[in-house]
Amino acid sequence: MKLVMQHPSRSALTLAVSAILATSMLASCAKTEETAETETVEVDTPSDDVVEEANIDTPAEQVAEATDADPFATAYDTVTVYSSRNEQLIQPLLDQFTATTGTPVELITDKEGPLMERMKAEGANSPADMFLTVDAGNLWQAGEQGLLQPLGSSLVNNNVPAKYRSADDLWTGLSLRARTIFYDPNDVSPSDLSTYADLADPKWKGKLCLRTSKKVYNQSLVSSMIEHYGAEKTEEIVKGWVANLAAPVFSNDTKMLEAIASGQCDVGIANSYYYGRILEENPDFSVKIFWANQGEGAEATGTHVNVSGAGIVKTSDNVAGARQLIEWLSSEQAQEEYASGDKEYPVKEGVDESVMLRSWGPFKQDDINVTVFGQRQAEATQLMDRAGYE
């Protein structure tokens, strides 16, 4: 276990405890070295699917001092974060965390797939303490592959609704992104729009644009539809989407939104934060947002929402530092930054949204537990392949 360094703002009581600890350490140096009991370490080869148990501290041992009234008053050793998030978006948050707590952060970025393979290959020798990524499907995969350990944080449980966390406590959502409908107001009236399923109607033939099915965002959307409607009806809807395409699928949401603006298509489906980032650079961007699946009836399930989130790496030797970072990211300070800086919705209830997000108006969210997106990911991918959705 790493030595815990106190933040300069610690209380007198903490100073007293630290003095006692220091005295004990000095005394122990004069004694014969004692051997601590450890668990057996099993290191996987790169081909293994699961990282086995490693010699790690238990949450109770490493988080002892984080149970104080102020969980951010303690500075820990450097937290190494493996992240698939854009460095420009997440680095400002990490810098604020370090300024608040005194805990340094080392950020290593790559796509989520390679990062997970890297952690498996590194095994117990991985420097990673925390895995930060987008989409509940990716977080679920990391948990299934044995890469994460329980968070053990009552603070996270209080800040983040259960529907945005894994049931086995392996990861938590940290921000929300809505995947909804966008349209060209020159050719489409909001009254023409209703649900994701309606975009399969022949009235949209030659007018629909979509991002590739290979991206996890669309896999999660289709997973939620399977959960609500069943596989048979969902496959019919996806086939209808394919039949209505105005152009080949796009590699990303930004290009798809720009295609709507240029008149290449009239409607499409994208994540709201991409739209927000375009608007920030070009307030006159002509495309408008429409909240899907509102109203009443069987298909009024609410707009599909997903998460970005994080978990503590199973082989971390700085569990307390990683937990502190995740807790801070779920705090009001960080949640407000997600809304204003990243154009994502706060996962913590009661946090004020940014001016831009409020301008889009309120909407009913799909209340489905996001864990479903991972559980049905393989089924959704196979369904989209059968439907010809590339």
Steps between C-alpha positions, in 0.01 A plus 500: 500500500631846410579759760218754529611865489281756678367805323635830637149589626471200738349549843676496833352158572647360180841647593485316831414172328783550253747557785394175663534314170846647444611396852373148437690479172825611662454246777436221255828575321689408817333161523566189300324528166158335512356320199144591400262242363409553134281326251648291222553706183401340173610688187313436176661467161384747232271234352298452817149645507496583871746663737518276807524608863803720573670599823297819566391683810140465599277809469466519880877513550576766243200723553522536877579870492253575218210450738562840660240774465699637204595209270723732295718623787759224450765499227596158362778384272460543123186342352567348158192522277452295183246701301328475163360851546633795302794643696394859430162434661610308808836661587344824635291293741804304615694822554216633718504176699872533568460865601221402741654190659873517436487153340690494167357322195681337208276468194561233236259508204408256225186336364308289750571165329879536494500631857313195626733269310796689644375452856451128439851469353656694789318292759608566858778728371261751344561858621131581444295599804182615327328427168304793353292451187176576318187287473365253752566223248875558525490520879299177516757328276785611729315356797423174321866459406603519865682832466318689777442471875212629716496875560390471862391864516190617682567848360471376141186307593350820640602714202413264213155340455509119496383482137832660396717258700583131468305276736824332613664838584777459241444834325294815507373751249647849537315697231197452277469532125168487320484326161208654320360629171632801307337665198520769235235762592484614137352167394362342818253622760526376859142376461631253238724333758423262786708187570809310391267236360315757290821566304444157344177624338518519117421875525869547588632304200810671364495750787674324792868513597665276760836437656653154450366209704859413591505775761387397848257796526269347239548153644377630835202675341395180324560304822252726678247447220536122529432532872186706438356348182660157463743386231245439222346847504839667546640321195207624291573856616871475417422357156272799447783736594729335245232525230460873568868598488584802287872424501747236621543497878736756648808433710400744774211712627658833405518406130143371517374828650688699237334287231161608632610865497620471140168354381636152435229362727214634710526302825748295699594364842794633701630565852397838633847611609635486143226741406591724796864516397406598145269772631774637722718561195213590264193640677326534162519127426163431339425149636250467787458245779187292565447289811399152387237272654321758712128522569288199588444149369700182459780667307529802731789339685696824526814616322790254507772612743841345554793577727867568506642341810784333685610213719798412719742263328519164675881504526528862621745568782337838567139404560434788738632758253297356214188490715555861606523608134178318406326648802615848405383454141154420638503814718308818422814691400597248234142438388455869420816487291370200305194708412676824409825371354413162346135574411394184684218474750586464871447152640457644849145618559444864591809634324431807288526442125688739273319778314533309174355178639209686656427665165420160352215458746411220742437145385395164638790256525479129440517352852655172390806392702804567282650160587259358240702665224793274574295189567324526162795638302582176316132442418465855369811470282376175344156652442645802319714271283191301399317823420778618269593794723871550431 
